[in-house]
Amino acid sequence: MEWWQKAAEQDYAEAQGLLGYAYFRGKGVEQSDEVAVLWFERAAMQGDIDSQRDLGYLLFFKAKA
């Protein structure tokens, strides 16, 4: 997790997406939809397709809750 965090902070999109997923699912970190959205957005803005999908999924289902 530490290396994903470091890479994500240096704008590495894949690490940002992985970190977003970790926060979304609570894998290795405390679960937080808000933090997941932040990381997914950063990765999605760089064209990371998986993060675009995951962000859409999270926002869609969060809006329905």
Secondary structure, DSSP 8 states (H G I E B T S, - for coil): -HHHHHHHHTT-HHHHHHHHHHHHHTSSS---HHHHHHHHHHHHHTT-HHHHHHHHHHHHHHHH-
